[in-house]
Amino acid sequence: MALIPENILEIEADAEVLENQEAQTANGESDYYIDFENGRWTSQKITGQDKGVQWLKIGCMTEKYEYTIYDEFGALFERLIEEQLPREIIEGEIARAVVELAQQHEELRNATTTVEFKGKKAFIDIKVNGQEERVVIGR
């Protein structure tokens, strides 16, 4: 039995990874993954593009101007859907709003959307930086 651990290089590498994660957290570069399907926060940390895509999804699900705190963040999708405008106009406005929202985040580029309606719900498929997400808007 050795007095010094034989896997010292692995321990040093793990320490570097932990230091980098701590630095990212301290700088606000990481966030926690939200499991939207089950409606819960997880302990899994996300950074970079994943953090940006989650931010965009939250922005799409947040009704702008609903509360004073959200007067500069979010989108007006629910109000737009409730106005009973022609579907083509709603789809165009949703696509424009998603692209506009994505441009506010430094990690997001090349956002495209497709919108499908079922009753008063809009299913927005967003593709950004090659990653796809689905957002459901409506009641």
N, CA, C and O atoms as CSV, one atom per row, in Angstrom:
chain,resi,resn,atom,element,x,y,z
A,1,MET,N,N,0.844,-1.171,0.000
A,1,MET,CA,C,0.000,0.000,0.000
A,1,MET,C,C,0.889,1.233,0.000
A,1,MET,O,O,1.772,1.383,0.844
A,2,ALA,N,N,0.635,2.123,-0.974
A,2,ALA,CA,C,1.443,3.333,-1.124
A,2,ALA,C,C,0.933,4.429,-0.202
A,2,ALA,O,O,-0.261,4.519,0.086
A,3,LEU,N,N,1.866,5.259,0.253
A,3,LEU,CA,C,1.495,6.396,1.094
A,3,LEU,C,C,0.974,7.565,0.273
A,3,LEU,O,O,0.209,8.392,0.770
A,4,ILE,N,N,1.395,7.628,-0.990
A,4,ILE,CA,C,0.972,8.705,-1.885
A,4,ILE,C,C,0.002,8.106,-2.900
A,4,ILE,O,O,0.271,7.036,-3.445
A,5,PRO,N,N,-1.110,8.769,-3.162
A,5,PRO,CA,C,-2.057,8.225,-4.145
A,5,PRO,C,C,-1.404,8.029,-5.511
A,5,PRO,O,O,-0.655,8.884,-5.983
A,6,GLU,N,N,-1.696,6.903,-6.132
A,6,GLU,CA,C,-1.122,6.605,-7.439
A,6,GLU,C,C,-1.804,7.397,-8.553
A,6,GLU,O,O,-1.199,7.621,-9.602
A,7,ASN,N,N,-3.009,7.809,-8.353
A,7,ASN,CA,C,-3.755,8.529,-9.391
A,7,ASN,C,C,-3.711,10.036,-9.152
A,7,ASN,O,O,-4.722,10.718,-9.322
A,8,ILE,N,N,-2.558,10.558,-8.764
A,8,ILE,CA,C,-2.412,11.974,-8.426
A,8,ILE,C,C,-2.755,12.880,-9.606
A,8,ILE,O,O,-3.293,13.968,-9.402
A,9,LEU,N,N,-2.455,12.458,-10.840
A,9,LEU,CA,C,-2.769,13.284,-12.011
A,9,LEU,C,C,-4.276,13.438,-12.175
A,9,LEU,O,O,-4.751,14.517,-12.526
A,10,GLU,N,N,-5.029,12.374,-11.926
A,10,GLU,CA,C,-6.484,12.457,-12.019
A,10,GLU,C,C,-7.051,13.399,-10.964
A,10,GLU,O,O,-7.981,14.158,-11.234
A,11,ILE,N,N,-6.492,13.347,-9.777
A,11,ILE,CA,C,-6.952,14.228,-8.700
A,11,ILE,C,C,-6.681,15.679,-9.055
A,11,ILE,O,O,-7.530,16.543,-8.833
A,12,GLU,N,N,-5.481,15.960,-9.616
A,12,GLU,CA,C,-5.152,17.330,-10.017
A,12,GLU,C,C,-6.087,17.804,-11.126
A,12,GLU,O,O,-6.534,18.951,-11.113
A,13,ALA,N,N,-6.386,16.921,-12.090
A,13,ALA,CA,C,-7.282,17.292,-13.191
A,13,ALA,C,C,-8.680,17.586,-12.660
A,13,ALA,O,O,-9.323,18.544,-13.091
A,14,ASP,N,N,-9.153,16.761,-11.721
A,14,ASP,CA,C,-10.464,16.999,-11.125
A,14,ASP,C,C,-10.492,18.319,-10.369
A,14,ASP,O,O,-11.492,19.036,-10.404
A,15,ALA,N,N,-9.405,18.642,-9.692
A,15,ALA,CA,C,-9.327,19.909,-8.957
A,15,ALA,C,C,-9.399,21.092,-9.916
A,15,ALA,O,O,-10.040,22.098,-9.613
A,16,GLU,N,N,-8.740,20.977,-11.082
A,16,GLU,CA,C,-8.794,22.052,-12.080
A,16,GLU,C,C,-10.210,22.226,-12.616
A,16,GLU,O,O,-10.677,23.352,-12.783
A,17,VAL,N,N,-10.886,21.134,-12.881
A,17,VAL,CA,C,-12.265,21.201,-13.367
A,17,VAL,C,C,-13.148,21.889,-12.340
A,17,VAL,O,O,-13.956,22.749,-12.691
A,18,LEU,N,N,-13.000,21.516,-11.069
A,18,LEU,CA,C,-13.789,22.144,-10.006
A,18,LEU,C,C,-13.490,23.633,-9.892
A,18,LEU,O,O,-14.402,24.438,-9.701
A,19,GLU,N,N,-12.201,24.007,-10.009
A,19,GLU,CA,C,-11.835,25.424,-9.945
A,19,GLU,C,C,-12.465,26.195,-11.098
A,19,GLU,O,O,-12.961,27.306,-10.907
A,20,ASN,N,N,-12.449,25.606,-12.302
A,20,ASN,CA,C,-13.059,26.265,-13.464
A,20,ASN,C,C,-14.564,26.423,-13.274
A,20,ASN,O,O,-15.127,27.468,-13.599
A,21,GLN,N,N,-15.220,25.380,-12.745
A,21,GLN,CA,C,-16.660,25.466,-12.501
A,21,GLN,C,C,-16.977,26.530,-11.459
A,21,GLN,O,O,-17.947,27.275,-11.600
A,22,GLU,N,N,-16.157,26.599,-10.410
A,22,GLU,CA,C,-16.373,27.608,-9.375
A,22,GLU,C,C,-16.166,29.008,-9.933
A,22,GLU,O,O,-16.905,29.930,-9.588
A,23,ALA,N,N,-15.154,29.174,-10.802
A,23,ALA,CA,C,-14.898,30.484,-11.409
A,23,ALA,C,C,-16.054,30.886,-12.313
A,23,ALA,O,O,-16.462,32.047,-12.315
A,24,GLN,N,N,-16.591,29.932,-13.085
A,24,GLN,CA,C,-17.722,30.237,-13.958
A,24,GLN,C,C,-18.940,30.633,-13.137
A,24,GLN,O,O,-19.668,31.555,-13.507
A,25,THR,N,N,-19.161,29.949,-12.038
A,25,THR,CA,C,-20.295,30.277,-11.178
A,25,THR,C,C,-20.116,31.653,-10.560
A,25,THR,O,O,-21.066,32.434,-10.496
A,26,ALA,N,N,-18.909,31.955,-10.105
A,26,ALA,CA,C,-18.634,33.255,-9.488
A,26,ALA,C,C,-18.793,34.389,-10.492
A,26,ALA,O,O,-19.217,35.486,-10.129
A,27,ASN,N,N,-18.454,34.132,-11.750
A,27,ASN,CA,C,-18.561,35.152,-12.794
A,27,ASN,C,C,-19.955,35.219,-13.400
A,27,ASN,O,O,-20.207,36.055,-14.268
A,28,GLY,N,N,-20.856,34.361,-12.965
A,28,GLY,CA,C,-22.199,34.342,-13.526
A,28,GLY,C,C,-22.256,33.661,-14.877
A,28,GLY,O,O,-23.216,33.844,-15.625
A,29,GLU,N,N,-21.228,32.868,-15.202
A,29,GLU,CA,C,-21.163,32.222,-16.504
A,29,GLU,C,C,-21.929,30.909,-16.556
A,29,GLU,O,O,-22.158,30.375,-17.642
A,30,SER,N,N,-22.325,30.383,-15.414
A,30,SER,CA,C,-23.085,29.137,-15.429
A,30,SER,C,C,-24.447,29.372,-14.780
A,30,SER,O,O,-24.666,30.349,-14.063
A,31,ASP,N,N,-25.327,28.457,-15.055
A,31,ASP,CA,C,-26.673,28.536,-14.500
A,31,ASP,C,C,-27.119,27.102,-14.236
A,31,ASP,O,O,-26.423,26.156,-14.607
A,32,TYR,N,N,-28.251,26.940,-13.609
A,32,TYR,CA,C,-28.770,25.604,-13.352
A,32,TYR,C,C,-29.811,25.246,-14.399
A,32,TYR,O,O,-30.632,26.072,-14.797
A,33,TYR,N,N,-29.757,24.001,-14.833
A,33,TYR,CA,C,-30.683,23.501,-15.838
A,33,TYR,C,C,-32.081,23.394,-15.229
A,33,TYR,O,O,-32.250,22.921,-14.105
A,34,ILE,N,N,-33.064,23.836,-15.981
A,34,ILE,CA,C,-34.460,23.729,-15.558
A,34,ILE,C,C,-35.119,22.626,-16.379
A,34,ILE,O,O,-35.079,22.647,-17.609
A,35,ASP,N,N,-35.715,21.678,-15.698
A,35,ASP,CA,C,-36.459,20.603,-16.348
A,35,ASP,C,C,-37.885,21.110,-16.551
A,35,ASP,O,O,-38.721,21.005,-15.654
A,36,PHE,N,N,-38.155,21.659,-17.731
A,36,PHE,CA,C,-39.456,22.264,-18.003
A,36,PHE,C,C,-40.579,21.231,-18.038
A,36,PHE,O,O,-41.707,21.530,-17.646
A,37,GLU,N,N,-40.280,20.021,-18.504
A,37,GLU,CA,C,-41.317,18.993,-18.603
A,37,GLU,C,C,-41.865,18.599,-17.236
A,37,GLU,O,O,-43.064,18.366,-17.083
A,38,ASN,N,N,-40.974,18.527,-16.239
A,38,ASN,CA,C,-41.399,18.143,-14.892
A,38,ASN,C,C,-41.554,19.342,-13.968
A,38,ASN,O,O,-41.934,19.188,-12.807
A,39,GLY,N,N,-41.261,20.543,-14.480
A,39,GLY,CA,C,-41.439,21.759,-13.712
A,39,GLY,C,C,-40.561,21.857,-12.486
A,39,GLY,O,O,-41.032,22.209,-11.405
A,40,ARG,N,N,-39.261,21.542,-12.652
A,40,ARG,CA,C,-38.381,21.618,-11.486
A,40,ARG,C,C,-36.972,22.061,-11.883
A,40,ARG,O,O,-36.526,21.877,-13.015
A,41,TRP,N,N,-36.300,22.649,-10.904
A,41,TRP,CA,C,-34.892,23.005,-11.067
A,41,TRP,C,C,-34.067,21.752,-10.825
A,41,TRP,O,O,-34.478,20.870,-10.071
A,42,THR,N,N,-32.908,21.671,-11.459
A,42,THR,CA,C,-32.011,20.550,-11.205
A,42,THR,C,C,-30.697,21.095,-10.657
A,42,THR,O,O,-30.481,22.306,-10.635
A,43,SER,N,N,-29.834,20.207,-10.223
A,43,SER,CA,C,-28.520,20.630,-9.738
A,43,SER,C,C,-27.486,20.627,-10.862
A,43,SER,O,O,-26.316,20.932,-10.629
A,44,GLN,N,N,-27.907,20.288,-12.068
A,44,GLN,CA,C,-27.002,20.242,-13.213
A,44,GLN,C,C,-26.679,21.657,-13.670
A,44,GLN,O,O,-27.582,22.451,-13.933
A,45,LYS,N,N,-25.385,21.973,-13.763
A,45,LYS,CA,C,-24.975,23.300,-14.203
A,45,LYS,C,C,-24.859,23.331,-15.725
A,45,LYS,O,O,-24.436,22.357,-16.347
A,46,ILE,N,N,-25.238,24.457,-16.311
A,46,ILE,CA,C,-25.118,24.637,-17.755
A,46,ILE,C,C,-24.397,25.947,-18.035
A,46,ILE,O,O,-24.471,26.895,-17.252
A,47,THR,N,N,-23.704,25.983,-19.157
A,47,THR,CA,C,-22.968,27.181,-19.560
A,47,THR,C,C,-23.126,27.378,-21.061
A,47,THR,O,O,-23.711,26.543,-21.752
A,48,GLY,N,N,-22.604,28.477,-21.547
A,48,GLY,CA,C,-22.515,28.727,-22.979
A,48,GLY,C,C,-23.838,28.673,-23.702
A,48,GLY,O,O,-24.822,29.288,-23.290
A,49,GLN,N,N,-23.843,27.918,-24.802
A,49,GLN,CA,C,-25.024,27.839,-25.658
A,49,GLN,C,C,-26.221,27.246,-24.920
A,49,GLN,O,O,-27.343,27.722,-25.096
A,50,ASP,N,N,-26.008,26.226,-24.104
A,50,ASP,CA,C,-27.127,25.623,-23.365
A,50,ASP,C,C,-27.791,26.649,-22.453
A,50,ASP,O,O,-29.016,26.697,-22.346
A,51,LYS,N,N,-26.974,27.463,-21.800
A,51,LYS,CA,C,-27.510,28.514,-20.933
A,51,LYS,C,C,-28.296,29.528,-21.766
A,51,LYS,O,O,-29.363,29.986,-21.356
A,52,GLY,N,N,-27.757,29.875,-22.943
A,52,GLY,CA,C,-28.434,30.822,-23.823
A,52,GLY,C,C,-29.765,30.305,-24.330
A,52,GLY,O,O,-30.746,31.047,-24.374
A,53,VAL,N,N,-29.807,29.032,-24.713
A,53,VAL,CA,C,-31.049,28.437,-25.219
A,53,VAL,C,C,-32.093,28.379,-24.106
A,53,VAL,O,O,-33.271,28.646,-24.345
A,54,GLN,N,N,-31.670,28.033,-22.895
A,54,GLN,CA,C,-32.612,28.025,-21.769
A,54,GLN,C,C,-33.130,29.436,-21.509
A,54,GLN,O,O,-34.316,29.620,-21.237
A,55,TRP,N,N,-32.257,30.426,-21.589
A,55,TRP,CA,C,-32.652,31.825,-21.400
A,55,TRP,C,C,-33.701,32.219,-22.443
A,55,TRP,O,O,-34.683,32.888,-22.119
A,56,LEU,N,N,-33.489,31.800,-23.696
A,56,LEU,CA,C,-34.439,32.105,-24.766
A,56,LEU,C,C,-35.788,31.433,-24.503
A,56,LEU,O,O,-36.839,32.038,-24.712
A,57,LYS,N,N,-35.752,30.204,-24.052
A,57,LYS,CA,C,-36.993,29.479,-23.759
A,57,LYS,C,C,-37.763,30.174,-22.634
A,57,LYS,O,O,-38.983,30.318,-22.711
A,58,ILE,N,N,-37.055,30.601,-21.598
A,58,ILE,CA,C,-37.700,31.330,-20.501
A,58,ILE,C,C,-38.281,32.641,-21.027
A,58,ILE,O,O,-39.380,33.037,-20.638
A,59,GLY,N,N,-37.545,33.310,-21.908
A,59,GLY,CA,C,-38.032,34.561,-22.493
A,59,GLY,C,C,-39.307,34.371,-23.289
A,59,GLY,O,O,-40.204,35.214,-23.242
A,60,CYS,N,N,-39.394,33.267,-24.021
A,60,CYS,CA,C,-40.603,32.986,-24.801
A,60,CYS,C,C,-41.790,32.648,-23.899
A,60,CYS,O,O,-42.937,32.923,-24.251
A,61,MET,N,N,-41.518,32.060,-22.752
A,61,MET,CA,C,-42.590,31.663,-21.839
A,61,MET,C,C,-43.009,32.795,-20.896
A,61,MET,O,O,-44.008,32.677,-20.186
A,62,THR,N,N,-42.250,33.881,-20.892
A,62,THR,CA,C,-42.538,35.012,-20.010
A,62,THR,C,C,-43.329,36.058,-20.778
A,62,THR,O,O,-42.848,36.587,-21.779
A,63,GLU,N,N,-44.512,36.355,-20.330
A,63,GLU,CA,C,-45.354,37.353,-20.995
A,63,GLU,C,C,-44.853,38.752,-20.617
A,63,GLU,O,O,-44.924,39.168,-19.461
A,64,LYS,N,N,-44.352,39.451,-21.616
A,64,LYS,CA,C,-43.814,40.798,-21.407
A,64,LYS,C,C,-44.913,41.722,-20.885
A,64,LYS,O,O,-46.060,41.636,-21.323
A,65,TYR,N,N,-44.565,42.593,-19.962
A,65,TYR,CA,C,-45.456,43.581,-19.339
A,65,TYR,C,C,-46.503,42.970,-18.411
A,65,TYR,O,O,-47.326,43.702,-17.862
A,66,GLU,N,N,-46.496,41.654,-18.221
A,66,GLU,CA,C,-47.456,41.032,-17.300
A,66,GLU,C,C,-47.237,41.561,-15.880
A,66,GLU,O,O,-48.185,41.817,-15.138
A,67,TYR,N,N,-45.976,41.714,-15.532
A,67,TYR,CA,C,-45.589,42.278,-14.240
A,67,TYR,C,C,-44.537,43.348,-14.491
A,67,TYR,O,O,-43.825,43.294,-15.495
A,68,THR,N,N,-44.433,44.305,-13.603
A,68,THR,CA,C,-43.502,45.418,-13.776
A,68,THR,C,C,-42.073,44.934,-13.976
A,68,THR,O,O,-41.324,45.532,-14.749
A,69,ILE,N,N,-41.690,43.880,-13.305
A,69,ILE,CA,C,-40.324,43.382,-13.397
A,69,ILE,C,C,-39.998,42.870,-14.808
A,69,ILE,O,O,-38.827,42.826,-15.186
A,70,TYR,N,N,-41.003,42.488,-15.581
A,70,TYR,CA,C,-40.776,41.935,-16.915
A,70,TYR,C,C,-41.070,42.932,-18.032
A,70,TYR,O,O,-41.465,42.522,-19.123
A,71,ASP,N,N,-40.890,44.215,-17.793
A,71,ASP,CA,C,-41.209,45.178,-18.841
A,71,ASP,C,C,-40.144,45.244,-19.932
A,71,ASP,O,O,-40.382,45.834,-20.986
A,72,GLU,N,N,-38.971,44.648,-19.697
A,72,GLU,CA,C,-37.930,44.652,-20.725
A,72,GLU,C,C,-37.508,43.245,-21.124
A,72,GLU,O,O,-36.528,43.080,-21.850
A,73,PHE,N,N,-38.222,42.239,-20.668
A,73,PHE,CA,C,-37.859,40.851,-20.959
A,73,PHE,C,C,-39.124,40.072,-21.277
A,73,PHE,O,O,-40.174,40.291,-20.673
A,74,GLY,N,N,-39.012,39.180,-22.214
A,74,GLY,CA,C,-40.143,38.330,-22.547
A,74,GLY,C,C,-40.724,38.655,-23.908
A,74,GLY,O,O,-40.115,39.361,-24.711
A,75,ALA,N,N,-41.907,38.130,-24.150
A,75,ALA,CA,C,-42.581,38.303,-25.436
A,75,ALA,C,C,-44.081,38.457,-25.197
A,75,ALA,O,O,-44.584,38.146,-24.117
A,76,LEU,N,N,-44.772,38.932,-26.197
A,76,LEU,CA,C,-46.218,39.163,-26.093
A,76,LEU,C,C,-47.022,38.072,-26.802
A,76,LEU,O,O,-48.028,38.368,-27.448
A,77,PHE,N,N,-46.591,36.830,-26.688
A,77,PHE,CA,C,-47.223,35.751,-27.433
A,77,PHE,C,C,-48.662,35.486,-27.008
A,77,PHE,O,O,-49.534,35.345,-27.866
A,78,GLU,N,N,-48.930,35.416,-25.724
A,78,GLU,CA,C,-50.294,35.098,-25.271
A,78,GLU,C,C,-51.282,36.172,-25.709
A,78,GLU,O,O,-52.376,35.858,-26.178
A,79,ARG,N,N,-50.906,37.418,-25.559
A,79,ARG,CA,C,-51.791,38.511,-25.996
A,79,ARG,C,C,-52.003,38.468,-27.503
A,79,ARG,O,O,-53.104,38.716,-27.995
A,80,LEU,N,N,-50.944,38.151,-28.222
A,80,LEU,CA,C,-51.021,38.072,-29.678
A,80,LEU,C,C,-51.991,36.967,-30.104
A,80,LEU,O,O,-52.801,37.161,-31.010
A,81,ILE,N,N,-51.904,35.821,-29.452
A,81,ILE,CA,C,-52.783,34.696,-29.782
A,81,ILE,C,C,-54.232,35.027,-29.441
A,81,ILE,O,O,-55.143,34.674,-30.190
A,82,GLU,N,N,-54.449,35.700,-28.321
A,82,GLU,CA,C,-55.811,36.036,-27.890
A,82,GLU,C,C,-56.482,37.082,-28.772
A,82,GLU,O,O,-57.708,37.185,-28.771
A,83,GLU,N,N,-55.707,37.861,-29.524
A,83,GLU,CA,C,-56.288,38.907,-30.376
A,83,GLU,C,C,-57.024,38.358,-31.589
A,83,GLU,O,O,-57.709,39.112,-32.281
A,84,GLN,N,N,-56.901,37.081,-31.859
A,84,GLN,CA,C,-57.604,36.428,-32.956
A,84,GLN,C,C,-57.269,37.036,-34.315
A,84,GLN,O,O,-58.144,37.194,-35.166
A,85,LEU,N,N,-56.007,37.372,-34.509
A,85,LEU,CA,C,-55.530,37.851,-35.807
A,85,LEU,C,C,-55.374,36.656,-36.742
A,85,LEU,O,O,-55.378,35.513,-36.286
A,86,PRO,N,N,-55.237,36.905,-38.040
A,86,PRO,CA,C,-54.972,35.791,-38.959
A,86,PRO,C,C,-53.692,35.045,-38.549
A,86,PRO,O,O,-52.719,35.654,-38.104
A,87,ARG,N,N,-53.716,33.725,-38.709
A,87,ARG,CA,C,-52.586,32.884,-38.289
A,87,ARG,C,C,-51.260,33.329,-38.902
A,87,ARG,O,O,-50.224,33.263,-38.241
A,88,GLU,N,N,-51.279,33.779,-40.153
A,88,GLU,CA,C,-50.045,34.185,-40.826
A,88,GLU,C,C,-49.399,35.373,-40.110
A,88,GLU,O,O,-48.176,35.438,-39.986
A,89,ILE,N,N,-50.210,36.293,-39.649
A,89,ILE,CA,C,-49.693,37.466,-38.935
A,89,ILE,C,C,-49.109,37.039,-37.593
A,89,ILE,O,O,-48.033,37.497,-37.208
A,90,ILE,N,N,-49.813,36.166,-36.883
A,90,ILE,CA,C,-49.323,35.695,-35.587
A,90,ILE,C,C,-48.007,34.942,-35.763
A,90,ILE,O,O,-47.061,35.165,-35.007
A,91,GLU,N,N,-47.940,34.057,-36.749
A,91,GLU,CA,C,-46.713,33.299,-36.996
A,91,GLU,C,C,-45.548,34.228,-37.306
A,91,GLU,O,O,-44.445,34.039,-36.794
A,92,GLY,N,N,-45.792,35.228,-38.142
A,92,GLY,CA,C,-44.745,36.191,-38.485
A,92,GLY,C,C,-44.271,36.986,-37.282
A,92,GLY,O,O,-43.072,37.213,-37.120
A,93,GLU,N,N,-45.196,37.407,-36.443
A,93,GLU,CA,C,-44.843,38.171,-35.241
A,93,GLU,C,C,-44.088,37.304,-34.236
A,93,GLU,O,O,-43.148,37.774,-33.595
A,94,ILE,N,N,-44.492,36.048,-34.095
A,94,ILE,CA,C,-43.784,35.145,-33.186
A,94,ILE,C,C,-42.365,34.913,-33.683
A,94,ILE,O,O,-41.416,34.974,-32.901
A,95,ALA,N,N,-42.209,34.647,-34.977
A,95,ALA,CA,C,-40.872,34.438,-35.540
A,95,ALA,C,C,-39.996,35.667,-35.338
A,95,ALA,O,O,-38.833,35.546,-34.952
A,96,ARG,N,N,-40.547,36.844,-35.596
A,96,ARG,CA,C,-39.792,38.084,-35.423
A,96,ARG,C,C,-39.387,38.276,-33.967
A,96,ARG,O,O,-38.248,38.645,-33.681
A,97,ALA,N,N,-40.316,38.027,-33.047
A,97,ALA,CA,C,-40.046,38.224,-31.623
A,97,ALA,C,C,-38.983,37.253,-31.104
A,97,ALA,O,O,-38.145,37.637,-30.288
A,98,VAL,N,N,-39.008,36.004,-31.568
A,98,VAL,CA,C,-38.006,35.024,-31.132
A,98,VAL,C,C,-36.621,35.443,-31.609
A,98,VAL,O,O,-35.659,35.398,-30.843
A,99,VAL,N,N,-36.516,35.849,-32.871
A,99,VAL,CA,C,-35.224,36.296,-33.404
A,99,VAL,C,C,-34.742,37.528,-32.649
A,99,VAL,O,O,-33.563,37.630,-32.310
A,100,GLU,N,N,-35.640,38.453,-32.390
A,100,GLU,CA,C,-35.293,39.672,-31.658
A,100,GLU,C,C,-34.827,39.349,-30.239
A,100,GLU,O,O,-33.864,39.940,-29.751
A,101,LEU,N,N,-35.494,38.429,-29.591
A,101,LEU,CA,C,-35.110,38.014,-28.244
A,101,LEU,C,C,-33.752,37.311,-28.261
A,101,LEU,O,O,-32.915,37.548,-27.390
A,102,ALA,N,N,-33.538,36.448,-29.251
A,102,ALA,CA,C,-32.265,35.726,-29.354
A,102,ALA,C,C,-31.094,36.676,-29.578
A,102,ALA,O,O,-29.991,36.414,-29.099
A,103,GLN,N,N,-31.312,37.759,-30.286
A,103,GLN,CA,C,-30.237,38.714,-30.552
A,103,GLN,C,C,-29.772,39.431,-29.290
A,103,GLN,O,O,-28.698,40.033,-29.285
A,104,GLN,N,N,-30.556,39.376,-28.231
A,104,GLN,CA,C,-30.175,40.020,-26.979
A,104,GLN,C,C,-29.167,39.194,-26.183
A,104,GLN,O,O,-28.564,39.705,-25.239
A,105,HIS,N,N,-28.976,37.931,-26.547
A,105,HIS,CA,C,-28.063,37.058,-25.802
A,105,HIS,C,C,-26.820,36.794,-26.635
A,105,HIS,O,O,-26.916,36.471,-27.819
A,106,GLU,N,N,-25.662,36.930,-26.019
A,106,GLU,CA,C,-24.393,36.807,-26.738
A,106,GLU,C,C,-24.105,35.408,-27.271
A,106,GLU,O,O,-23.325,35.267,-28.213
A,107,GLU,N,N,-24.704,34.383,-26.704
A,107,GLU,CA,C,-24.434,33.008,-27.131
A,107,GLU,C,C,-25.347,32.536,-28.267
A,107,GLU,O,O,-25.133,31.452,-28.811
A,108,LEU,N,N,-26.344,33.316,-28.629
A,108,LEU,CA,C,-27.352,32.847,-29.576
A,108,LEU,C,C,-27.213,33.522,-30.932
A,108,LEU,O,O,-27.147,34.747,-31.029
A,109,ARG,N,N,-27.171,32.710,-31.968
A,109,ARG,CA,C,-27.113,33.195,-33.347
A,109,ARG,C,C,-27.992,32.294,-34.215
A,109,ARG,O,O,-28.250,31.143,-33.863
A,110,ASN,N,N,-28.436,32.812,-35.319
A,110,ASN,CA,C,-29.174,32.025,-36.315
A,110,ASN,C,C,-30.422,31.339,-35.760
A,110,ASN,O,O,-30.577,30.125,-35.896
A,111,ALA,N,N,-31.288,32.094,-35.153
A,111,ALA,CA,C,-32.534,31.532,-34.621
A,111,ALA,C,C,-33.586,31.471,-35.720
A,111,ALA,O,O,-33.815,32.449,-36.431
A,112,THR,N,N,-34.220,30.311,-35.850
A,112,THR,CA,C,-35.339,30.150,-36.777
A,112,THR,C,C,-36.487,29.491,-36.019
A,112,THR,O,O,-36.269,28.778,-35.039
A,113,THR,N,N,-37.701,29.734,-36.481
A,113,THR,CA,C,-38.864,29.175,-35.794
A,113,THR,C,C,-39.876,28.612,-36.778
A,113,THR,O,O,-39.951,29.027,-37.935
A,114,THR,N,N,-40.642,27.667,-36.291
A,114,THR,CA,C,-41.858,27.231,-36.974
A,114,THR,C,C,-42.944,27.193,-35.907
A,114,THR,O,O,-42.686,26.847,-34.754
A,115,VAL,N,N,-44.151,27.549,-36.303
A,115,VAL,CA,C,-45.253,27.642,-35.349
A,115,VAL,C,C,-46.394,26.754,-35.816
A,115,VAL,O,O,-46.759,26.750,-36.991
A,116,GLU,N,N,-46.950,26.002,-34.876
A,116,GLU,CA,C,-48.098,25.145,-35.158
A,116,GLU,C,C,-49.164,25.461,-34.109
A,116,GLU,O,O,-48.854,25.603,-32.926
A,117,PHE,N,N,-50.392,25.566,-34.537
A,117,PHE,CA,C,-51.482,25.893,-33.621
A,117,PHE,C,C,-52.392,24.691,-33.413
A,117,PHE,O,O,-52.710,23.956,-34.347
A,118,LYS,N,N,-52.801,24.514,-32.159
A,118,LYS,CA,C,-53.822,23.528,-31.798
A,118,LYS,C,C,-54.743,24.239,-30.828
A,118,LYS,O,O,-54.414,24.416,-29.655
A,119,GLY,N,N,-55.897,24.643,-31.324
A,119,GLY,CA,C,-56.814,25.429,-30.505
A,119,GLY,C,C,-56.212,26.788,-30.193
A,119,GLY,O,O,-55.777,27.502,-31.096
A,120,LYS,N,N,-56.186,27.143,-28.918
A,120,LYS,CA,C,-55.619,28.428,-28.509
A,120,LYS,C,C,-54.177,28.293,-28.042
A,120,LYS,O,O,-53.635,29.205,-27.419
A,121,LYS,N,N,-53.553,27.150,-28.345
A,121,LYS,CA,C,-52.156,26.943,-27.978
A,121,LYS,C,C,-51.279,27.038,-29.213
A,121,LYS,O,O,-51.634,26.561,-30.292
A,122,ALA,N,N,-50.131,27.661,-29.031
A,122,ALA,CA,C,-49.137,27.736,-30.098
A,122,ALA,C,C,-47.941,26.885,-29.689
A,122,ALA,O,O,-47.421,27.025,-28.583
A,123,PHE,N,N,-47.515,26.013,-30.574
A,123,PHE,CA,C,-46.338,25.187,-30.351
A,123,PHE,C,C,-45.225,25.785,-31.205
A,123,PHE,O,O,-45.257,25.704,-32.433
A,124,ILE,N,N,-44.250,26.381,-30.543
A,124,ILE,CA,C,-43.182,27.091,-31.237
A,124,ILE,C,C,-41.935,26.225,-31.209
A,124,ILE,O,O,-41.378,25.962,-30.142
A,125,ASP,N,N,-41.495,25.781,-32.381
A,125,ASP,CA,C,-40.248,25.032,-32.493
A,125,ASP,C,C,-39.156,26.025,-32.848
A,125,ASP,O,O,-39.222,26.703,-33.874
A,126,ILE,N,N,-38.157,26.101,-31.989
A,126,ILE,CA,C,-37.067,27.058,-32.162
A,126,ILE,C,C,-35.796,26.284,-32.456
A,126,ILE,O,O,-35.457,25.333,-31.751
A,127,LYS,N,N,-35.101,26.695,-33.495
A,127,LYS,CA,C,-33.794,26.124,-33.796
A,127,LYS,C,C,-32.790,27.263,-33.723
A,127,LYS,O,O,-32.875,28.235,-34.474
A,128,VAL,N,N,-31.840,27.131,-32.809
A,128,VAL,CA,C,-30.837,28.174,-32.628
A,128,VAL,C,C,-29.476,27.509,-32.457
A,128,VAL,O,O,-29.311,26.613,-31.630
A,129,ASN,N,N,-28.516,27.951,-33.240
A,129,ASN,CA,C,-27.164,27.379,-33.218
A,129,ASN,C,C,-27.197,25.860,-33.406
A,129,ASN,O,O,-26.358,25.155,-32.845
A,130,GLY,N,N,-28.142,25.352,-34.177
A,130,GLY,CA,C,-28.244,23.923,-34.432
A,130,GLY,C,C,-28.969,23.134,-33.356
A,130,GLY,O,O,-29.164,21.929,-33.514
A,131,GLN,N,N,-29.368,23.765,-32.285
A,131,GLN,CA,C,-30.066,23.096,-31.184
A,131,GLN,C,C,-31.554,23.401,-31.286
A,131,GLN,O,O,-31.941,24.541,-31.546
A,132,GLU,N,N,-32.397,22.376,-31.080
A,132,GLU,CA,C,-33.842,22.557,-31.215
A,132,GLU,C,C,-34.541,22.478,-29.863
A,132,GLU,O,O,-34.204,21.647,-29.020
A,133,GLU,N,N,-35.512,23.351,-29.675
A,133,GLU,CA,C,-36.331,23.380,-28.462
A,133,GLU,C,C,-37.772,23.642,-28.860
A,133,GLU,O,O,-38.036,24.223,-29.913
A,134,ARG,N,N,-38.691,23.220,-28.029
A,134,ARG,CA,C,-40.119,23.474,-28.263
A,134,ARG,C,C,-40.681,24.232,-27.069
A,134,ARG,O,O,-40.434,23.888,-25.913
A,135,VAL,N,N,-41.445,25.277,-27.384
A,135,VAL,CA,C,-42.096,26.083,-26.359
A,135,VAL,C,C,-43.593,26.050,-26.640
A,135,VAL,O,O,-44.014,26.216,-27.784
A,136,VAL,N,N,-44.395,25.838,-25.605
A,136,VAL,CA,C,-45.847,25.827,-25.744
A,136,VAL,C,C,-46.386,27.087,-25.080
A,136,VAL,O,O,-46.121,27.351,-23.908
A,137,ILE,N,N,-47.156,27.867,-25.859
A,137,ILE,CA,C,-47.734,29.111,-25.367
A,137,ILE,C,C,-49.250,29.001,-25.460
A,137,ILE,O,O,-49.778,28.494,-26.449
A,138,GLY,N,N,-49.933,29.463,-24.460
A,138,GLY,CA,C,-51.393,29.466,-24.475
A,138,GLY,C,C,-51.952,28.751,-23.269
A,138,GLY,O,O,-51.248,28.058,-22.534
A,139,ARG,N,N,-53.236,28.944,-23.094
A,139,ARG,CA,C,-53.888,28.358,-21.909
A,139,ARG,C,C,-54.898,27.335,-22.293
A,139,ARG,O,O,-55.539,26.744,-21.424
